[in-house]
């Protein structure tokens, strides 16, 4: 699965090896979307934290 920023076209998240066999209900799909959102938030927070440390140097 690839999530891109529509304004820049840059890849925000790339996840491979996701099995779609279990995505048979709207609840399962919503769960996957929730996991992807959490992952994107965690990566953004980690990136911003790293960026602040670099700027302080």
Secondary structure, 3 states (H helix, E strand, C coil): CEEECCCCCCEEEECCCCCCCCCCCHHHHHHHHHHHHHHHHHHHHHHHHHHHHHHHC
